[in-house]
Amino acid sequence: MTSSLSPVPPYDVLAVGYDLVMAHVDYASWAEHVEELFARHDASPRTILELGCGTGSLALELQPRGPYAYLATDGAGRMVQVARRKAALDKGSVTFAQADFTDFSVQEPVDAVLLLYDGLNYLLGTKQIRVMLRCVWHALTPGGIFIFDQSTPVNSEKNRDYFDDSGEQDGFRYERHSQYDAEQSLHTTTFRLFVQNKEYVEEHVQRAYTMTEVLACIDNSSFVVEGAYHGFSFDPASDASERIHWVLRKPAD
């Protein structure tokens, strides 16, 4: 077994086994929750932009429900490649493209933008969140909505027992080790990846934001907060929430 001399960029190798790592995620239920949020906030989008789409699992679940004109983007080119292969097999009507969610634009504004499953947590400073919000603002039609979630420090602190795991399938094997630095609110996950008799290392760093920190960034924007929900419920989020789903509106005027 040979090892790479230095770590590879996040998702550069993990992309090929990402769906194995994420096998515990119920994307169908998450797509259903997004549709419930649309209905609750009187949104009937025809066009959707998803940021941080990964290998396209949510997009392929959600798009046919509209059906929506759906553009799914991710900053990692290898993830987009896997997503396109899955879409071809699925015969889905999703367009995939590579884009950084702090530096993107669209040819035509869309009715809804999504950023889910901890995508926001990859932004390591509040300045980056504010930049992302500006990009989303310009991508939305007047009256459009932005739905995103965040993982909080409570999530990182309460779920330490689930930080480490491993798995193997179809010639891909991974070992995952995570640690949380409460002082800096940084969650670091290191993957040892084994593919075709080679070993690679990827390090992923995320920041766990409090509800107050994210709200301060939103208040610095022109968005209107229509909802901040505890987990996958419609109960109001609080400082005790492990995951928060936000619904923001770009005013129609």
N, C-alpha and C positions, 0 to 999 in steps of 0.2 A: 504494500500500500504506500503510494507516494503522496506527499503532502505539498500543497502550494506554499511558496515561499512567503507570501503575504496574503492577508485577507482579500477576498473578492468583494465587490460592491454589493450592497443589499439587493436581494432578489436576482442577482446575476446567475446564480446556480440554483437557488431555492425554488425558482419559478417552475422547474421541471417536476418538483415534488410538492408544490404548494398545496394542491388539492388534498393530498394525503395529510399534511400538517393541519389543514382546516376542515378535516372530515367531520369534526364535531359541530360545525356551524350549520344551523337549519336555515338555509337561504330562502326556502319557500316561505317559511314563517316570517322572515325579515321582509320579503317582498310584500307579503300580505299586510304587515304593519305599515309599510310605506303607503300602500293604497288606503289604509285606514286613516293615516295622517292626511292624505290628500282629501278624503271625504270630510274629515272633521274640520278641515280648514277651507272648505268650499273651493278646492282646486281641481280643475279638470284639464290637466296639462296634455297637450298634444305632442310637445317636444321636450325631451329630457336630456340633460348632460350629467353624466356621472363622473366624478373625480375619484382617483385612487381605486379604480375598478378591479385591480388584481387580475385574476385569470378569467374574469367575466361571469362568475357564478351568479351574482345577484342580477346583473343585466339580463342574462339569459332566462332567469326566472320572472323578472318583472316586465320585460318588454312585451311579451305576448299578451299580457293582461290588459293592455290598453286597447288595441296595440298602440305603442308609442313610436314616434320617430326618435331613435335612441342613439346618442353618441356616448361611448364609454371610453374614458382615458385613464392612463396610468403613467407615472413618471419612469417606470422601469420598462425598457424595451423588450426584455425577455418575457415579462409578464404579458405584455400585449401580444407577443407572438403566440404564446400558449392560448390566450383568449381567442385569438383568430382561428386557431386550429379547432378549438372546442365549438366555436360558432359554426364552422363549416360542417362539422359532424352533426350538430344540432339543427342545422338549417335555420338558424335564428336570423332575425333581421336587425342585428345590432352592428353599428359601425364602430370599430376600435381604432384608437390613435394614441400615440405617445404624447404626453403633455404634463408639465409640472404644474401643480395646482396653485403655485404662487406666481406663475408667469405663463398665462394662457389667454387666448381670445377665441371667439367663435365668429364664423362668417355671418350667421344670423342669430339674433338673440333667441333664447329658449324659454319655455314656460316654467321649468323646474330644474334645479341643480341639486344633486345628491353628493354627499361625502360621508361614507359610513364605515363602520367597523374600525375605529381608532385612527382613521386617516389624519384627522386633525392633530392627533398626538405625535405625529412625525414632525410637526412644526415645533421647533425647540425654543421659540421665543414668541412673545406676544406681538412683536413687530411683524413677524411672518404671518401671524393670524390676521392682522389688520390688512396686510398686503393681499392675502387670499380673499378676504371679504370684499376688497375693492375689485378684484378680478371677477368674482362671482356677480357683484352688482352690475358690472358692465356686460356680463353674459346673459343677464335676465331681461325678459320683457317687463315693461311696467305692469305691476300687479303679480309678477312671478314670485315663486317661493323657493326658499333654500332650506333643505332638510339635511342636518348633519348630526353626528353623535360625538360624544367624547367619553373617554375613560378617565375616571377621577383617581386621586390619591387613595381614596377609600378602597377602590377596586384592587389597586396594587398591594395595599397593606393587608387586605382580608383574604387574598387568594394566593399567598406565598406557597401554600402546599401544592399548588398546581403549576408552579413555574418550570419544573423540569420534566421532560418526557422524551420519548424516542419512538421511532417507527420505521417500517421498512415495507417497500412494495415495488415490484417490477424493476429491480436493479437500482433503486434509490433508497438510501438509508439516511436518517437524520438523528442527531442527538441535540436536544435543546436545553440550555441552561439560562435562567434569567435571574436577575437580582434588581432590587429596588433601593435607590438611594433617596431616603425620605428628605434629607436636607436639601438636595437639589431637585427633588421631585422627578428624577430621571430613572427610567426603567430600561435596563440594558439586557438584551437577549442575544446570546451567542449560539449560533448553529454550527455544529460540525456536520458536514455533508459528504456523503460517500456516493460517487457516481462513476461507473465504469472503471473501477479499481483506482480511482483518484480521490483524494481527500481535499476538501475545501473548508474554509472558515468564513462565515458571514457574521458581522455584528450589526445589530439593529438597535438604535437608541430612540426612545420616545419620552416625551415629557407628560406627566400626569397633571392636568390642570384642574384647579378647583372651579366650581360653578361661578364664583365671584370673579375669577380671573378672566374667564371667557365672556361673561356678561360685560365686563369693563371694555373688552375689545369691541363687542357689538355696539355698546353705547357710543363708541368713538366712530361708528359708521352711521349711515343713513337708513339702515334696516329697522324695521319694526318687529319686535319680538311678539309672536303670536302664541308661542307655547314653548315650555321647557318641561319635559316629561321624564318621570322616574322610570328608568329601564325601558321595558316594552309595554308599559302601562300608560294610562292617561292621567295618572296621579301627578300632582306637581312635583317637580324635582326639588331636592334640597341638598344641603351639604353632606347628607348621609347617603346620597345616591352613588352607586358604583358606576352606572352608565346613565348619561343624559341624552335624550333626543331633543334637539332644538328645531323649531320651525320659525323661520324669519320671512318677512314679506318685504318686497320692494314696492313702495307705494305706487299706486296707479297714476297719481298726479305728478 
